[in-house]
Amino acid sequence: MNISSKHVRNILETEVTNISNHGLWILTNDKELFLSYEQFPWFKDKTINDITKVERFAEGHLYWENLDIDLSLEMIEHPERFPLQAHT
């Protein structure tokens, strides 16, 4: 497998499935996860285009290049373990 086909495969494995006034849903590894704006304030008031450009660049990590946001799946699934938050 060359690098470009691996890159395309990773993008297809992760996608934003819904955006609401409360947060966004991501489908990755056949699992749908919710990121509330309260716990992940970096996404609030961002464009749909920027939010939907997410890719899984390493096992267990998601990256939004346009927003320069890198989150592990563990952070998304267990935000209570990571109490520090940036203030917008």
PDB file of N, CA, C and O in Angstrom:
ATOM      1  N   MET A   1       0.847  -1.168   0.000  1.00  0.00           N
ATOM      2  CA  MET A   1       0.000   0.000   0.000  1.00  0.00           C
ATOM      3  C   MET A   1       0.892   1.231   0.000  1.00  0.00           C
ATOM      4  O   MET A   1       1.800   1.340   0.825  1.00  0.00           O
ATOM      5  N   ASN A   2       0.643   2.156  -0.915  1.00  0.00           N
ATOM      6  CA  ASN A   2       1.436   3.374  -0.921  1.00  0.00           C
ATOM      7  C   ASN A   2       0.840   4.393   0.043  1.00  0.00           C
ATOM      8  O   ASN A   2      -0.267   4.212   0.551  1.00  0.00           O
ATOM      9  N   ILE A   3       1.587   5.462   0.285  1.00  0.00           N
ATOM     10  CA  ILE A   3       1.168   6.448   1.275  1.00  0.00           C
ATOM     11  C   ILE A   3      -0.156   7.097   0.902  1.00  0.00           C
ATOM     12  O   ILE A   3      -1.017   7.279   1.763  1.00  0.00           O
ATOM     13  N   SER A   4      -0.331   7.449  -0.367  1.00  0.00           N
ATOM     14  CA  SER A   4      -1.569   8.147  -0.738  1.00  0.00           C
ATOM     15  C   SER A   4      -2.805   7.281  -0.550  1.00  0.00           C
ATOM     16  O   SER A   4      -3.842   7.790  -0.123  1.00  0.00           O
ATOM     17  N   SER A   5      -2.731   5.989  -0.853  1.00  0.00           N
ATOM     18  CA  SER A   5      -3.909   5.145  -0.654  1.00  0.00           C
ATOM     19  C   SER A   5      -4.184   4.925   0.829  1.00  0.00           C
ATOM     20  O   SER A   5      -5.341   4.792   1.227  1.00  0.00           O
ATOM     21  N   LYS A   6      -3.143   4.886   1.645  1.00  0.00           N
ATOM     22  CA  LYS A   6      -3.339   4.771   3.090  1.00  0.00           C
ATOM     23  C   LYS A   6      -4.012   6.036   3.611  1.00  0.00           C
ATOM     24  O   LYS A   6      -4.924   5.958   4.435  1.00  0.00           O
ATOM     25  N   HIS A   7      -3.574   7.196   3.139  1.00  0.00           N
ATOM     26  CA  HIS A   7      -4.141   8.468   3.568  1.00  0.00           C
ATOM     27  C   HIS A   7      -5.627   8.535   3.213  1.00  0.00           C
ATOM     28  O   HIS A   7      -6.432   8.935   4.053  1.00  0.00           O
ATOM     29  N   VAL A   8      -6.001   8.165   2.028  1.00  0.00           N
ATOM     30  CA  VAL A   8      -7.394   8.173   1.604  1.00  0.00           C
ATOM     31  C   VAL A   8      -8.217   7.222   2.456  1.00  0.00           C
ATOM     32  O   VAL A   8      -9.333   7.557   2.851  1.00  0.00           O
ATOM     33  N   ARG A   9      -7.693   6.058   2.740  1.00  0.00           N
ATOM     34  CA  ARG A   9      -8.411   5.084   3.557  1.00  0.00           C
ATOM     35  C   ARG A   9      -8.695   5.651   4.940  1.00  0.00           C
ATOM     36  O   ARG A   9      -9.803   5.479   5.448  1.00  0.00           O
ATOM     37  N   ASN A  10      -7.733   6.321   5.565  1.00  0.00           N
ATOM     38  CA  ASN A  10      -7.930   6.880   6.893  1.00  0.00           C
ATOM     39  C   ASN A  10      -8.990   7.975   6.899  1.00  0.00           C
ATOM     40  O   ASN A  10      -9.779   8.065   7.839  1.00  0.00           O
ATOM     41  N   ILE A  11      -9.017   8.803   5.866  1.00  0.00           N
ATOM     42  CA  ILE A  11     -10.031   9.848   5.795  1.00  0.00           C
ATOM     43  C   ILE A  11     -11.412   9.221   5.708  1.00  0.00           C
ATOM     44  O   ILE A  11     -12.351   9.708   6.337  1.00  0.00           O
ATOM     45  N   LEU A  12     -11.552   8.154   4.944  1.00  0.00           N
ATOM     46  CA  LEU A  12     -12.843   7.512   4.785  1.00  0.00           C
ATOM     47  C   LEU A  12     -13.306   6.801   6.050  1.00  0.00           C
ATOM     48  O   LEU A  12     -14.507   6.614   6.248  1.00  0.00           O
ATOM     49  N   GLU A  13     -12.383   6.405   6.900  1.00  0.00           N
ATOM     50  CA  GLU A  13     -12.749   5.686   8.122  1.00  0.00           C
ATOM     51  C   GLU A  13     -13.286   6.609   9.209  1.00  0.00           C
ATOM     52  O   GLU A  13     -13.859   6.135  10.190  1.00  0.00           O
ATOM     53  N   THR A  14     -13.111   7.907   9.053  1.00  0.00           N
ATOM     54  CA  THR A  14     -13.558   8.862  10.057  1.00  0.00           C
ATOM     55  C   THR A  14     -14.326   9.981   9.374  1.00  0.00           C
ATOM     56  O   THR A  14     -13.857  10.566   8.399  1.00  0.00           O
ATOM     57  N   GLU A  15     -15.528  10.276   9.904  1.00  0.00           N
ATOM     58  CA  GLU A  15     -16.289  11.377   9.332  1.00  0.00           C
ATOM     59  C   GLU A  15     -17.196  12.006  10.378  1.00  0.00           C
ATOM     60  O   GLU A  15     -17.627  11.351  11.327  1.00  0.00           O
ATOM     61  N   VAL A  16     -17.470  13.267  10.187  1.00  0.00           N
ATOM     62  CA  VAL A  16     -18.440  13.969  11.015  1.00  0.00           C
ATOM     63  C   VAL A  16     -19.811  13.637  10.442  1.00  0.00           C
ATOM     64  O   VAL A  16     -20.071  13.879   9.264  1.00  0.00           O
ATOM     65  N   THR A  17     -20.684  13.084  11.273  1.00  0.00           N
ATOM     66  CA  THR A  17     -21.993  12.652  10.786  1.00  0.00           C
ATOM     67  C   THR A  17     -23.106  13.651  11.084  1.00  0.00           C
ATOM     68  O   THR A  17     -24.151  13.624  10.433  1.00  0.00           O
ATOM     69  N   ASN A  18     -22.892  14.540  12.071  1.00  0.00           N
ATOM     70  CA  ASN A  18     -23.932  15.499  12.427  1.00  0.00           C
ATOM     71  C   ASN A  18     -23.304  16.648  13.199  1.00  0.00           C
ATOM     72  O   ASN A  18     -22.364  16.455  13.969  1.00  0.00           O
ATOM     73  N   ILE A  19     -23.834  17.845  12.983  1.00  0.00           N
ATOM     74  CA  ILE A  19     -23.428  19.030  13.732  1.00  0.00           C
ATOM     75  C   ILE A  19     -24.714  19.687  14.218  1.00  0.00           C
ATOM     76  O   ILE A  19     -25.644  19.897  13.439  1.00  0.00           O
ATOM     77  N   SER A  20     -24.762  20.013  15.517  1.00  0.00           N
ATOM     78  CA  SER A  20     -25.954  20.661  16.078  1.00  0.00           C
ATOM     79  C   SER A  20     -25.546  21.865  16.910  1.00  0.00           C
ATOM     80  O   SER A  20     -24.368  22.218  16.969  1.00  0.00           O
ATOM     81  N   ASN A  21     -26.517  22.489  17.549  1.00  0.00           N
ATOM     82  CA  ASN A  21     -26.231  23.613  18.450  1.00  0.00           C
ATOM     83  C   ASN A  21     -25.506  23.172  19.714  1.00  0.00           C
ATOM     84  O   ASN A  21     -24.990  24.008  20.456  1.00  0.00           O
ATOM     85  N   HIS A  22     -25.461  21.865  19.964  1.00  0.00           N
ATOM     86  CA  HIS A  22     -24.877  21.341  21.196  1.00  0.00           C
ATOM     87  C   HIS A  22     -23.509  20.700  20.999  1.00  0.00           C
ATOM     88  O   HIS A  22     -22.751  20.549  21.957  1.00  0.00           O
ATOM     89  N   GLY A  23     -23.190  20.321  19.764  1.00  0.00           N
ATOM     90  CA  GLY A  23     -21.913  19.663  19.517  1.00  0.00           C
ATOM     91  C   GLY A  23     -21.914  18.937  18.186  1.00  0.00           C
ATOM     92  O   GLY A  23     -22.721  19.228  17.304  1.00  0.00           O
ATOM     93  N   LEU A  24     -20.998  17.987  18.052  1.00  0.00           N
ATOM     94  CA  LEU A  24     -20.887  17.247  16.804  1.00  0.00           C
ATOM     95  C   LEU A  24     -20.697  15.764  17.075  1.00  0.00           C
ATOM     96  O   LEU A  24     -20.196  15.365  18.126  1.00  0.00           O
ATOM     97  N   TRP A  25     -21.112  14.953  16.098  1.00  0.00           N
ATOM     98  CA  TRP A  25     -20.978  13.511  16.167  1.00  0.00           C
ATOM     99  C   TRP A  25     -19.959  13.079  15.125  1.00  0.00           C
ATOM    100  O   TRP A  25     -19.953  13.562  13.992  1.00  0.00           O
ATOM    101  N   ILE A  26     -19.096  12.155  15.539  1.00  0.00           N
ATOM    102  CA  ILE A  26     -18.062  11.627  14.647  1.00  0.00           C
ATOM    103  C   ILE A  26     -18.201  10.120  14.586  1.00  0.00           C
ATOM    104  O   ILE A  26     -18.398   9.465  15.610  1.00  0.00           O
ATOM    105  N   LEU A  27     -18.098   9.571  13.392  1.00  0.00           N
ATOM    106  CA  LEU A  27     -18.092   8.129  13.195  1.00  0.00           C
ATOM    107  C   LEU A  27     -16.661   7.718  12.870  1.00  0.00           C
ATOM    108  O   LEU A  27     -16.085   8.171  11.882  1.00  0.00           O
ATOM    109  N   THR A  28     -16.098   6.861  13.705  1.00  0.00           N
ATOM    110  CA  THR A  28     -14.746   6.357  13.492  1.00  0.00           C
ATOM    111  C   THR A  28     -14.667   4.945  14.041  1.00  0.00           C
ATOM    112  O   THR A  28     -15.193   4.660  15.117  1.00  0.00           O
ATOM    113  N   ASN A  29     -14.022   4.079  13.318  1.00  0.00           N
ATOM    114  CA  ASN A  29     -13.891   2.676  13.743  1.00  0.00           C
ATOM    115  C   ASN A  29     -15.242   2.045  14.077  1.00  0.00           C
ATOM    116  O   ASN A  29     -15.351   1.292  15.044  1.00  0.00           O
ATOM    117  N   ASP A  30     -16.265   2.344  13.288  1.00  0.00           N
ATOM    118  CA  ASP A  30     -17.613   1.813  13.509  1.00  0.00           C
ATOM    119  C   ASP A  30     -18.200   2.222  14.853  1.00  0.00           C
ATOM    120  O   ASP A  30     -19.080   1.541  15.380  1.00  0.00           O
ATOM    121  N   LYS A  31     -17.721   3.324  15.407  1.00  0.00           N
ATOM    122  CA  LYS A  31     -18.213   3.831  16.684  1.00  0.00           C
ATOM    123  C   LYS A  31     -18.577   5.302  16.488  1.00  0.00           C
ATOM    124  O   LYS A  31     -17.802   6.068  15.915  1.00  0.00           O
ATOM    125  N   GLU A  32     -19.762   5.694  16.968  1.00  0.00           N
ATOM    126  CA  GLU A  32     -20.150   7.097  16.862  1.00  0.00           C
ATOM    127  C   GLU A  32     -19.920   7.775  18.211  1.00  0.00           C
ATOM    128  O   GLU A  32     -20.355   7.280  19.250  1.00  0.00           O
ATOM    129  N   LEU A  33     -19.235   8.909  18.177  1.00  0.00           N
ATOM    130  CA  LEU A  33     -18.867   9.638  19.384  1.00  0.00           C
ATOM    131  C   LEU A  33     -19.435  11.050  19.331  1.00  0.00           C
ATOM    132  O   LEU A  33     -19.510  11.651  18.259  1.00  0.00           O
ATOM    133  N   PHE A  34     -19.833  11.580  20.480  1.00  0.00           N
ATOM    134  CA  PHE A  34     -20.369  12.934  20.563  1.00  0.00           C
ATOM    135  C   PHE A  34     -19.355  13.843  21.243  1.00  0.00           C
ATOM    136  O   PHE A  34     -18.819  13.506  22.299  1.00  0.00           O
ATOM    137  N   LEU A  35     -19.096  14.993  20.638  1.00  0.00           N
ATOM    138  CA  LEU A  35     -18.223  16.006  21.217  1.00  0.00           C
ATOM    139  C   LEU A  35     -19.081  17.233  21.500  1.00  0.00           C
ATOM    140  O   LEU A  35     -19.475  17.952  20.581  1.00  0.00           O
ATOM    141  N   SER A  36     -19.366  17.467  22.774  1.00  0.00           N
ATOM    142  CA  SER A  36     -20.185  18.633  23.133  1.00  0.00           C
ATOM    143  C   SER A  36     -19.311  19.881  23.066  1.00  0.00           C
ATOM    144  O   SER A  36     -18.105  19.822  23.309  1.00  0.00           O
ATOM    145  N   TYR A  37     -19.930  21.003  22.734  1.00  0.00           N
ATOM    146  CA  TYR A  37     -19.186  22.261  22.709  1.00  0.00           C
ATOM    147  C   TYR A  37     -18.755  22.662  24.115  1.00  0.00           C
ATOM    148  O   TYR A  37     -17.775  23.388  24.283  1.00  0.00           O
ATOM    149  N   GLU A  38     -19.480  22.196  25.114  1.00  0.00           N
ATOM    150  CA  GLU A  38     -19.113  22.504  26.493  1.00  0.00           C
ATOM    151  C   GLU A  38     -17.761  21.880  26.841  1.00  0.00           C
ATOM    152  O   GLU A  38     -16.927  22.522  27.480  1.00  0.00           O
ATOM    153  N   GLN A  39     -17.547  20.647  26.428  1.00  0.00           N
ATOM    154  CA  GLN A  39     -16.287  19.960  26.724  1.00  0.00           C
ATOM    155  C   GLN A  39     -15.225  20.169  25.653  1.00  0.00           C
ATOM    156  O   GLN A  39     -14.035  20.009  25.924  1.00  0.00           O
ATOM    157  N   PHE A  40     -15.640  20.525  24.443  1.00  0.00           N
ATOM    158  CA  PHE A  40     -14.718  20.728  23.327  1.00  0.00           C
ATOM    159  C   PHE A  40     -15.045  22.070  22.661  1.00  0.00           C
ATOM    160  O   PHE A  40     -15.537  22.102  21.533  1.00  0.00           O
ATOM    161  N   PRO A  41     -14.770  23.176  23.365  1.00  0.00           N
ATOM    162  CA  PRO A  41     -15.197  24.506  22.905  1.00  0.00           C
ATOM    163  C   PRO A  41     -14.511  24.983  21.621  1.00  0.00           C
ATOM    164  O   PRO A  41     -14.963  25.947  21.005  1.00  0.00           O
ATOM    165  N   TRP A  42     -13.453  24.333  21.224  1.00  0.00           N
ATOM    166  CA  TRP A  42     -12.702  24.748  20.037  1.00  0.00           C
ATOM    167  C   TRP A  42     -13.516  24.626  18.758  1.00  0.00           C
ATOM    168  O   TRP A  42     -13.185  25.266  17.760  1.00  0.00           O
ATOM    169  N   PHE A  43     -14.569  23.823  18.762  1.00  0.00           N
ATOM    170  CA  PHE A  43     -15.376  23.607  17.562  1.00  0.00           C
ATOM    171  C   PHE A  43     -16.548  24.578  17.432  1.00  0.00           C
ATOM    172  O   PHE A  43     -17.100  24.751  16.345  1.00  0.00           O
ATOM    173  N   LYS A  44     -16.922  25.204  18.539  1.00  0.00           N
ATOM    174  CA  LYS A  44     -18.077  26.095  18.514  1.00  0.00           C
ATOM    175  C   LYS A  44     -17.778  27.297  17.627  1.00  0.00           C
ATOM    176  O   LYS A  44     -16.689  27.868  17.684  1.00  0.00           O
ATOM    177  N   ASP A  45     -18.733  27.666  16.829  1.00  0.00           N
ATOM    178  CA  ASP A  45     -18.638  28.819  15.935  1.00  0.00           C
ATOM    179  C   ASP A  45     -17.624  28.647  14.803  1.00  0.00           C
ATOM    180  O   ASP A  45     -17.220  29.634  14.189  1.00  0.00           O
ATOM    181  N   LYS A  46     -17.211  27.426  14.520  1.00  0.00           N
ATOM    182  CA  LYS A  46     -16.328  27.158  13.382  1.00  0.00           C
ATOM    183  C   LYS A  46     -17.187  26.783  12.175  1.00  0.00           C
ATOM    184  O   LYS A  46     -18.356  26.429  12.324  1.00  0.00           O
ATOM    185  N   THR A  47     -16.607  26.863  10.999  1.00  0.00           N
ATOM    186  CA  THR A  47     -17.377  26.561   9.795  1.00  0.00           C
ATOM    187  C   THR A  47     -17.593  25.058   9.647  1.00  0.00           C
ATOM    188  O   THR A  47     -16.808  24.249  10.141  1.00  0.00           O
ATOM    189  N   ILE A  48     -18.656  24.711   8.966  1.00  0.00           N
ATOM    190  CA  ILE A  48     -18.935  23.302   8.680  1.00  0.00           C
ATOM    191  C   ILE A  48     -17.776  22.700   7.903  1.00  0.00           C
ATOM    192  O   ILE A  48     -17.365  21.568   8.162  1.00  0.00           O
ATOM    193  N   ASN A  49     -17.257  23.454   6.958  1.00  0.00           N
ATOM    194  CA  ASN A  49     -16.135  22.982   6.152  1.00  0.00           C
ATOM    195  C   ASN A  49     -14.938  22.619   7.031  1.00  0.00           C
ATOM    196  O   ASN A  49     -14.322  21.572   6.829  1.00  0.00           O
ATOM    197  N   ASP A  50     -14.603  23.465   7.997  1.00  0.00           N
ATOM    198  CA  ASP A  50     -13.458  23.184   8.872  1.00  0.00           C
ATOM    199  C   ASP A  50     -13.727  22.001   9.802  1.00  0.00           C
ATOM    200  O   ASP A  50     -12.836  21.187  10.044  1.00  0.00           O
ATOM    201  N   ILE A  51     -14.944  21.905  10.321  1.00  0.00           N
ATOM    202  CA  ILE A  51     -15.275  20.818  11.246  1.00  0.00           C
ATOM    203  C   ILE A  51     -15.289  19.467  10.533  1.00  0.00           C
ATOM    204  O   ILE A  51     -14.865  18.462  11.105  1.00  0.00           O
ATOM    205  N   THR A  52     -15.764  19.434   9.311  1.00  0.00           N
ATOM    206  CA  THR A  52     -15.886  18.145   8.608  1.00  0.00           C
ATOM    207  C   THR A  52     -14.581  17.658   7.998  1.00  0.00           C
ATOM    208  O   THR A  52     -14.516  16.519   7.538  1.00  0.00           O
ATOM    209  N   LYS A  53     -13.556  18.472   7.980  1.00  0.00           N
ATOM    210  CA  LYS A  53     -12.251  18.042   7.453  1.00  0.00           C
ATOM    211  C   LYS A  53     -11.433  17.430   8.582  1.00  0.00           C
ATOM    212  O   LYS A  53     -10.486  18.033   9.087  1.00  0.00           O
ATOM    213  N   VAL A  54     -11.818  16.236   8.958  1.00  0.00           N
ATOM    214  CA  VAL A  54     -11.146  15.503  10.029  1.00  0.00           C
ATOM    215  C   VAL A  54     -10.547  14.233   9.439  1.00  0.00           C
ATOM    216  O   VAL A  54     -11.117  13.623   8.535  1.00  0.00           O
ATOM    217  N   GLU A  55      -9.399  13.849   9.961  1.00  0.00           N
ATOM    218  CA  GLU A  55      -8.819  12.581   9.535  1.00  0.00           C
ATOM    219  C   GLU A  55      -8.184  11.872  10.720  1.00  0.00           C
ATOM    220  O   GLU A  55      -7.753  12.492  11.692  1.00  0.00           O
ATOM    221  N   ARG A  56      -8.144  10.588  10.606  1.00  0.00           N
ATOM    222  CA  ARG A  56      -7.487   9.754  11.607  1.00  0.00           C
ATOM    223  C   ARG A  56      -6.071   9.543  11.102  1.00  0.00           C
ATOM    224  O   ARG A  56      -5.842   8.766  10.175  1.00  0.00           O
ATOM    225  N   PHE A  57      -5.118  10.240  11.718  1.00  0.00           N
ATOM    226  CA  PHE A  57      -3.756  10.178  11.195  1.00  0.00           C
ATOM    227  C   PHE A  57      -2.885   9.193  11.934  1.00  0.00           C
ATOM    228  O   PHE A  57      -1.795   8.873  11.459  1.00  0.00           O
ATOM    229  N   ALA A  58      -3.311   8.706  13.059  1.00  0.00           N
ATOM    230  CA  ALA A  58      -2.589   7.682  13.804  1.00  0.00           C
ATOM    231  C   ALA A  58      -3.628   6.879  14.566  1.00  0.00           C
ATOM    232  O   ALA A  58      -4.740   7.354  14.795  1.00  0.00           O
ATOM    233  N   GLU A  59      -3.280   5.693  14.949  1.00  0.00           N
ATOM    234  CA  GLU A  59      -4.224   4.855  15.687  1.00  0.00           C
ATOM    235  C   GLU A  59      -4.675   5.582  16.947  1.00  0.00           C
ATOM    236  O   GLU A  59      -3.869   5.897  17.823  1.00  0.00           O
ATOM    237  N   GLY A  60      -5.964   5.840  17.020  1.00  0.00           N
ATOM    238  CA  GLY A  60      -6.519   6.471  18.213  1.00  0.00           C
ATOM    239  C   GLY A  60      -6.420   7.984  18.255  1.00  0.00           C
ATOM    240  O   GLY A  60      -6.693   8.583  19.295  1.00  0.00           O
ATOM    241  N   HIS A  61      -6.038   8.622  17.151  1.00  0.00           N
ATOM    242  CA  HIS A  61      -5.931  10.083  17.128  1.00  0.00           C
ATOM    243  C   HIS A  61      -6.650  10.658  15.914  1.00  0.00           C
ATOM    244  O   HIS A  61      -6.563  10.131  14.805  1.00  0.00           O
ATOM    245  N   LEU A  62      -7.371  11.767  16.161  1.00  0.00           N
ATOM    246  CA  LEU A  62      -8.054  12.488  15.094  1.00  0.00           C
ATOM    247  C   LEU A  62      -7.425  13.866  14.968  1.00  0.00           C
ATOM    248  O   LEU A  62      -6.979  14.453  15.953  1.00  0.00           O
ATOM    249  N   TYR A  63      -7.397  14.375  13.739  1.00  0.00           N
ATOM    250  CA  TYR A  63      -6.767  15.670  13.496  1.00  0.00           C
ATOM    251  C   TYR A  63      -7.608  16.512  12.554  1.00  0.00           C
ATOM    252  O   TYR A  63      -8.030  16.050  11.494  1.00  0.00           O
ATOM    253  N   TRP A  64      -7.844  17.749  12.953  1.00  0.00           N
ATOM    254  CA  TRP A  64      -8.522  18.738  12.143  1.00  0.00           C
ATOM    255  C   TRP A  64      -7.470  19.747  11.705  1.00  0.00           C
ATOM    256  O   TRP A  64      -7.135  20.663  12.456  1.00  0.00           O
ATOM    257  N   GLU A  65      -6.948  19.583  10.495  1.00  0.00           N
ATOM    258  CA  GLU A  65      -5.843  20.418  10.017  1.00  0.00           C
ATOM    259  C   GLU A  65      -6.216  21.898   9.972  1.00  0.00           C
ATOM    260  O   GLU A  65      -5.437  22.740  10.419  1.00  0.00           O
ATOM    261  N   ASN A  66      -7.381  22.223   9.446  1.00  0.00           N
ATOM    262  CA  ASN A  66      -7.776  23.630   9.330  1.00  0.00           C
ATOM    263  C   ASN A  66      -7.924  24.314  10.683  1.00  0.00           C
ATOM    264  O   ASN A  66      -7.774  25.533  10.778  1.00  0.00           O
ATOM    265  N   LEU A  67      -8.213  23.554  11.722  1.00  0.00           N
ATOM    266  CA  LEU A  67      -8.404  24.108  13.059  1.00  0.00           C
ATOM    267  C   LEU A  67      -7.193  23.863  13.966  1.00  0.00           C
ATOM    268  O   LEU A  67      -7.133  24.390  15.077  1.00  0.00           O
ATOM    269  N   ASP A  68      -6.239  23.075  13.498  1.00  0.00           N
ATOM    270  CA  ASP A  68      -5.057  22.684  14.268  1.00  0.00           C
ATOM    271  C   ASP A  68      -5.458  22.055  15.609  1.00  0.00           C
ATOM    272  O   ASP A  68      -4.932  22.407  16.665  1.00  0.00           O
ATOM    273  N   ILE A  69      -6.403  21.117  15.531  1.00  0.00           N
ATOM    274  CA  ILE A  69      -6.889  20.404  16.709  1.00  0.00           C
ATOM    275  C   ILE A  69      -6.519  18.931  16.560  1.00  0.00           C
ATOM    276  O   ILE A  69      -6.796  18.310  15.534  1.00  0.00           O
ATOM    277  N   ASP A  70      -5.896  18.389  17.586  1.00  0.00           N
ATOM    278  CA  ASP A  70      -5.476  16.991  17.631  1.00  0.00           C
ATOM    279  C   ASP A  70      -6.050  16.398  18.916  1.00  0.00           C
ATOM    280  O   ASP A  70      -5.689  16.820  20.015  1.00  0.00           O
ATOM    281  N   LEU A  71      -6.953  15.410  18.774  1.00  0.00           N
ATOM    282  CA  LEU A  71      -7.568  14.781  19.945  1.00  0.00           C
ATOM    283  C   LEU A  71      -7.418  13.271  19.860  1.00  0.00           C
ATOM    284  O   LEU A  71      -7.545  12.680  18.788  1.00  0.00           O
ATOM    285  N   SER A  72      -7.148  12.663  20.990  1.00  0.00           N
ATOM    286  CA  SER A  72      -7.139  11.203  21.025  1.00  0.00           C
ATOM    287  C   SER A  72      -8.571  10.717  21.243  1.00  0.00           C
ATOM    288  O   SER A  72      -9.410  11.434  21.789  1.00  0.00           O
ATOM    289  N   LEU A  73      -8.829   9.494  20.808  1.00  0.00           N
ATOM    290  CA  LEU A  73     -10.156   8.916  21.049  1.00  0.00           C
ATOM    291  C   LEU A  73     -10.414   8.782  22.540  1.00  0.00           C
ATOM    292  O   LEU A  73     -11.559   8.893  22.978  1.00  0.00           O
ATOM    293  N   GLU A  74      -9.372   8.547  23.326  1.00  0.00           N
ATOM    294  CA  GLU A  74      -9.528   8.457  24.775  1.00  0.00           C
ATOM    295  C   GLU A  74     -10.020   9.787  25.352  1.00  0.00           C
ATOM    296  O   GLU A  74     -10.864   9.799  26.248  1.00  0.00           O
ATOM    297  N   MET A  75      -9.500  10.900  24.844  1.00  0.00           N
ATOM    298  CA  MET A  75      -9.969  12.217  25.305  1.00  0.00           C
ATOM    299  C   MET A  75     -11.442  12.419  24.982  1.00  0.00           C
ATOM    300  O   MET A  75     -12.190  12.977  25.784  1.00  0.00           O
ATOM    301  N   ILE A  76     -11.854  11.963  23.806  1.00  0.00           N
ATOM    302  CA  ILE A  76     -13.245  12.125  23.387  1.00  0.00           C
ATOM    303  C   ILE A  76     -14.170  11.215  24.190  1.00  0.00           C
ATOM    304  O   ILE A  76     -15.247  11.637  24.613  1.00  0.00           O
ATOM    305  N   GLU A  77     -13.754   9.982  24.398  1.00  0.00           N
ATOM    306  CA  GLU A  77     -14.596   9.020  25.117  1.00  0.00           C
ATOM    307  C   GLU A  77     -14.612   9.260  26.621  1.00  0.00           C
ATOM    308  O   GLU A  77     -15.596   8.929  27.281  1.00  0.00           O
ATOM    309  N   HIS A  78     -13.544   9.829  27.177  1.00  0.00           N
ATOM    310  CA  HIS A  78     -13.439  10.032  28.634  1.00  0.00           C
ATOM    311  C   HIS A  78     -12.924  11.434  28.945  1.00  0.00           C
ATOM    312  O   HIS A  78     -11.835  11.576  29.501  1.00  0.00           O
ATOM    313  N   PRO A  79     -13.682  12.469  28.600  1.00  0.00           N
ATOM    314  CA  PRO A  79     -13.194  13.834  28.842  1.00  0.00           C
ATOM    315  C   PRO A  79     -12.968  14.139  30.317  1.00  0.00           C
ATOM    316  O   PRO A  79     -12.202  15.044  30.648  1.00  0.00           O
ATOM    317  N   GLU A  80     -13.618  13.405  31.198  1.00  0.00           N
ATOM    318  CA  GLU A  80     -13.432  13.640  32.639  1.00  0.00           C
ATOM    319  C   GLU A  80     -12.002  13.320  33.085  1.00  0.00           C
ATOM    320  O   GLU A  80     -11.569  13.810  34.128  1.00  0.00           O
ATOM    321  N   ARG A  81     -11.273  12.526  32.336  1.00  0.00           N
ATOM    322  CA  ARG A  81      -9.878  12.219  32.660  1.00  0.00           C
ATOM    323  C   ARG A  81      -8.928  13.330  32.250  1.00  0.00           C
ATOM    324  O   ARG A  81      -7.758  13.320  32.632  1.00  0.00           O
ATOM    325  N   PHE A  82      -9.417  14.279  31.484  1.00  0.00           N
ATOM    326  CA  PHE A  82      -8.602  15.371  30.959  1.00  0.00           C
ATOM    327  C   PHE A  82      -9.280  16.703  31.309  1.00  0.00           C
ATOM    328  O   PHE A  82      -9.859  17.351  30.437  1.00  0.00           O
ATOM    329  N   PRO A  83      -9.209  17.106  32.572  1.00  0.00           N
ATOM    330  CA  PRO A  83     -10.004  18.254  33.030  1.00  0.00           C
ATOM    331  C   PRO A  83      -9.545  19.624  32.509  1.00  0.00           C
ATOM    332  O   PRO A  83     -10.320  20.579  32.560  1.00  0.00           O
ATOM    333  N   LEU A  84      -8.339  19.743  32.023  1.00  0.00           N
ATOM    334  CA  LEU A  84      -7.886  21.036  31.540  1.00  0.00           C
ATOM    335  C   LEU A  84      -8.517  21.335  30.195  1.00  0.00           C
ATOM    336  O   LEU A  84      -8.514  20.497  29.293  1.00  0.00           O
ATOM    337  N   GLN A  85      -9.063  22.548  30.069  1.00  0.00           N
ATOM    338  CA  GLN A  85      -9.708  22.973  28.842  1.00  0.00           C
ATOM    339  C   GLN A  85      -9.213  24.358  28.476  1.00  0.00           C
ATOM    340  O   GLN A  85      -8.925  25.180  29.347  1.00  0.00           O
ATOM    341  N   ALA A  86      -9.117  24.604  27.201  1.00  0.00           N
ATOM    342  CA  ALA A  86      -8.795  25.944  26.725  1.00  0.00           C
ATOM    343  C   ALA A  86     -10.059  26.787  26.789  1.00  0.00           C
ATOM    344  O   ALA A  86     -11.160  26.282  26.573  1.00  0.00           O
ATOM    345  N   HIS A  87      -9.904  28.051  27.081  1.00  0.00           N
ATOM    346  CA  HIS A  87     -11.049  28.946  27.109  1.00  0.00           C
ATOM    347  C   HIS A  87     -11.064  29.755  25.826  1.00  0.00           C
ATOM    348  O   HIS A  87     -10.043  30.290  25.396  1.00  0.00           O
ATOM    349  N   THR A  88     -12.239  29.833  25.225  1.00  0.00           N
ATOM    350  CA  THR A  88     -12.343  30.557  23.959  1.00  0.00           C
ATOM    351  C   THR A  88     -12.784  31.981  24.196  1.00  0.00           C
ATOM    352  O   THR A  88     -12.927  32.749  23.245  1.00  0.00           O
TER     353      THR A  88
END
